[in-house]
Amino acid sequence: MNTKTSSFRQALPMTLPVMAGYWFLGITYGMLAHSMGFSVWYPLSMALLIYSGSAEFLALGMLLGAFNPMAAMTVALVVGARHLFYGLSMLDRYKGTGWRKPFLIFWLTDETFAVNYNARNASPAVMLWVSLLDYLYWSSGAVIGYLFGSLITIDLRGLEFVVTAMFATIFIDQYLKEREHRPAWVGLGCTALCLWLVGSEYFILPSMLSILVVLTVMWGKLEVERP
């Protein structure tokens, strides 16, 4: 068995929960694009080039409205700002990945971050396969949803719980593995507080900023178990 085949076989089972979530959401996205009158090239090109589910759903509505590039840029920045923190968390993990690094950076999504960060002993090749497979799941889901949008009659609402369930499982797994639980409680506390203060539409960015500030202040006192 060559190295590429081995890396693929290691990565594939790790991405199956993501495949379930991405296909359900991607199909929904493709169906929405079809219902709004876009050609197939719109969901396909946005899936390949933007590759940000939330921004892509918002982009469909913005494309039908008045041309406002500044508003589009601001929305995309706010929606994608959380990736700044993902990138900081993956600096050590992606160090020394060579030619793979640009792809690992571009293909870094919420779910890919969760899988690669949790796979502590994964090689660069395995992380690349995880990233590529997730990218293909989302892109193919968008196209499938568009092409069969007029034929699919199943109600897909609520099936995005698959992705939420995956994150909950990863959080619990990490919580049980670590002896120091204060960072986890800081994250939950800051998120809950920001959700209460600003609501569900705008809580992500202030939540991450508050978590970063609190953990920075606490850094000297934390005795977090290192991998």
ABEGO torsion letter per residue (X at the ends): XBAAAAAAAAAAAAAAAAAAAAAAAAAAAAAAAAAAGBBAAAAAAAAAAAGBAAAAAAAAAAAABBBBAAAAAAAAAAAAAAAAAAAAAAAAAABGAEAAAAAAAAABBAAAAAAAAABAABBAAAAAAAAAAAAAAAAAAAAAAAAAAAABABBABGAAAAAAAAAAAAAAAAAAABABAAAAAAAAAAAAAAAAAAEAAAAAAAAAAAAAAAAAAAAAABBBBBX
